[in-house]
Amino acid sequence: MIQERRRSRTLGLLAVAVVACLVGLLAHATGTRSLELETVDLRFDLRGAEHDPPEVAVVGIDAKTLSAAGTFPFSRTWHARVIDRLDGAGARAVAYDVEFVEQSDDLDADNALVTAVANSRATVLAATETDDDGEPNVFGGGGVVESIGARAGSVQFPADDDGVIRRMPAQAEGLGSFAIKAAELATTRSPHPAGQPRPRLEPPPGESMWIDFTGPPGSVRSASFVDVLRGRFPKNFFRGRIVVVGATAPSLKDTFFTATSGEEVMSGAELNAHAIVTALRGYELREPSSLVDGLIVVLLGALAPLTALLGGPRRALFVAPVAVPLLMVGAYVAFDQGWILPVVSPLIAWLLGIVGVVIIGAVTNAIERQRVHDVFSRFVGQQVVDEVLSCADGARLRAVQVYGTILFCDLRGFTTYSERHPAPVVLEALNHYLTLMSEAILDAGGTLTAYLGDGIMALFGAPITYEDHADRALAAADEMLRRLPAFNAWLRENGHEGPFDMGIGLCTGPVMSGNVGSERRLEYTAIGDTVNTASRLEGLTKGTPHQLFLSDATRRALLRPPPRELQEIGELEVRGRGERVLVWTFAGVPGSEPVVVRVAGDGERPGEGEPRDQQAAGVADPGLPPA
């Protein structure tokens, strides 16, 4: 049975591990994407900001510029002048995040802008669509951008389901990415800055790449458009940088929520600046393969069940929580090294594993408690069962040495009776007798440790400790003697042979009590010299007019007056003991005067003279010293 319970527990824990892993993998594939993205934003916050990245700068069409210009859009000659200023200031490239789709009403201004773009070191222009020939629709299309040595790229960014921009596309609407075009053009047209790593500009496989934001809005060096137009900026302010020119005023509505903006918004110009830095640095922020993600989920989901399987539920509940801070720290360290590891789906799998272990443990404990209750309630009263089960981990069922009182009883002549009658008749009479006597023992708080044919062995004082164990045992013996006439009357009424006498032996002293047996069968019992003496005292009542013998140790252990007056019998020899035992019985009944009682000899039939000692009960004598 124990092996079956272990097998069931093992299968249950393995099932928990499988379910936790499958649910975690399913959550990773479908339902946790939005939560996972929020953890990415949190990782950006924890990493902190790199203010003023050296690769880029922003020239913003801000509120100051709009105030000075009066209207927007303004003349393209202003844009031409800004490009000339930036090229003269040593900018590696100019990424112009303002769309010039059609010709304006001022042809001279248009020509000035085209000339400024053609004369600049490297300029990339913003576009959102192409013409019929697949050319970017800038300056009217028709290949004008290519003819003047410039580039055009898409400024569109895909937003996640929560409206936050975290990734940059390699291309959109047939156009390459504006940020990637700017990084490529700056690298090919301008000398590579000393001390900076040479970028891997080719995008990694996939539709989009993570933008490795260097910080929140405002972390990129910036200047006002109107100040650049007027030449009012520090020397070398833009030297060696890719300068993004674009709208930054909120009224122009070119703002976005990003992974690092929180409740604020980031301008499109600064968003492109972060995307350019990402491209120049080789797209360092990336996700591992699906296999690695799945492995992390499986490891977290299986951790608690496998730990419980190998080391028990308590160890699982101690070890498993450690995995959470380790996962968090590991995810942060990995993010700092450029890897985005999953967090939410492994936590879901881990939580399911923990809950599963708790449920399996609770179910197993409930089944075990019910099993103990079912088995133990056959031997002790309901109150005793409840007290035993209330003790943590069934400690009272383990082997312990206690000071208690042992009761043995036997129905005289029943073995001979059973040989002369059919089995159903014998069992009917025996069951009625055992029921009456067992109830008397249980009502007194005793523990039924064994049925020995027509005999009973009971323990008082364990597994629940009673100071008045001797009083309880003597009260039980008295009640048993009072119930014997009722049993004999039942025999007569039902046509059975009778009447019968009984013998009861009581002895008090140290006993070893606890569960004994094998994995397939356990019994709660008591062993020791006190048990042997009680058994032999019961046997010594045979051939005497007395039906109860109790040792002087039992009499001295009484805390209350006995239910009947006690009469001293005298010191009797008890087989297996070197010293004689002073024996008492109930006074005021026939044969209460002192008598000479022979010692039960060897070779007599059990139940007809031989005392029911531990060997008769199938329990080995541990060889404890006499009480």
Steps between C-alpha positions, in 0.01 A plus 500: 500500500785738583660420165170574327476835678855583400426402142186714498689795650779461243253488211315798643816711527612402150156596371530835677841558338364419153189716541701793642746484211230469233297789642814711530596427138147574382499826695837593351371434150174689536366662811787675676646717226366829635618425855838389367537827315429694818784314670727611214407862575580438865839359407576820307413700811720283721792521259497877514566757231803575287463872459632669186603194293796614285364372171197726456344838565157652437400832348143554610225702340380600841268758651776761484538445126126511438479824692777654290366371169142592560372232263575138420604367259746777426717576200723221370784747490511470880543127469770549240685743728479256797648219286783732395562600863513139618725392214732789578497410870651157424191280527565147372156494342171685510185293546216730404178378662281743304319381188541693172255307288399758239632820360411813694370828367851649522716343227811686615456363852460147357814535295690635800400195705594256223833676457572489875425126506719439196790698648482342849734226614215251560127565524209263553147620439179372658242320291181306562408373153636427152395595149389263224861410425576409863702817554451699822246775446738786595536816291229356279667162453653395172837420647585854602639390838742251344610751238621745764686234701258486790297218651139467609362270768179416676435672832220261598533299822270212598329542836423208729146422613535743791589784262867508604784502246780262587625373164622636168421338164762413243262641241141620464283552193790390281733760649804428709512633854580870533726432799689217328542711183644782710744264676609344169545833324696648790730199509571496126525874444684608817820379671431257779545675840802384694427308816155385385433139393434451132128429465338188355242685295333203338180435698470160668245255359142589583241760423614745766770562759488617860584868542773523761388828654782681676261680731167679546382805303758777510803272536629582148697823441269751333480855372216722381443519124488877507831522687671279242340707227661809654829325567461529877647173627834412659795409285540125445150451639408276204844387384522127428131441574202395291257787548128430484289800405133472577194619688522501880222743588199309644264710285645339186380161629811309404537335841484138617494285809818293519659242728679772696250786487263371769204735527681758284544497124810507283529705185533323167838667447641365825343159434690486170817605681471200734432275202813633326711428810355148507606442138847653550562276802408186311150433639641385832159444662354167392295201607633146530357222290160349576682188617681695772180676604320167522782348701477781758125448529542123541771538763288734710184295456666172595711637786250466786352160399840341436643641823200361688549167327867478596506676836142528619240780496667698778825524311309598185326783684840618626698464178238608244453860630874556460452457126295820471770749610753298301280531191458875554870559556587276206256683272648835602860389452411346164325823396811696591689269266247549221268201549127522568409186695138404574379574853121481516443158343771333713340657808160362398649154455686533832185610683300210354775263612491640855120486516506147363749387763287655775187333365670162462640534852161596641324215322768254606480617861122482494509146365764403754303655786188319387692175480639550849155594622339193344766264634550658840133551577468123522727497802431824688206730569410790273644757743833319500499483119436874478782576743743275311413659166531850647867432571734613227623222266346225717785520750308299759496199268878471496677264737532650848547369853214592731382412850163338462272213596445183294178300507466139381171310510393154392167315476544176695411177320415667171766310305337168597159648418620607154615146421152358560294752302478619140706800402201737446372429849841546653567825318159640590561440871862623481410821319228581753744441788779709340257782427386522862851487644654730239244769572581480871871549422444781250258683727769502770753656259697185426669404173415163351832368376401145407228235491652166596229257399253534789749717688566873496814705560456867588730788596418792727729806490597504131488638240324767707668539837275473805622541856207284616573211261485247786161632613367477145628145457347384829170672413500322164564164671215563742263589217604190306420280799163672535425438131584129513157400648330689218707303248408169667134604495526573129645152448201341672248709308657406168540131572877504544690287747617674816554666737867606486742654748780732406847586625652850509859596575622857568857617536648851512849601400718616209395382153620564145210607280474593135438372151660168410483288188596528135425749224201288404352473848548710812352446846513713810615289797694496827787273604712451809519324836185677621308349208633151574411529869143615427456208260623250756287648780199446279606139450547449873131570565416167340426234760414762762168650602635842397444663165739793554864520607678835514857563596595703805656752257153562359348540847771749598444699178132562578412867549140443604321245720440179302144418378502207745706429807824321425614184676862388515555151355867468583831470321482266202766352280476621142678315225785703350554713809762443767294673767153414623219745427264630767151450358162656588139438401155639570384425857150401602455239231523122536858378535648831611700327773870430432554190284794306364518539124716278290731641238377446146709224355638436156330272254141602578266611225452873449173611650486195726777579746792666324506875557467720194839665505663696221602187315131406476432845357769455237721776649860429596607560862748788494670375815432810710607469865224426756295794619 
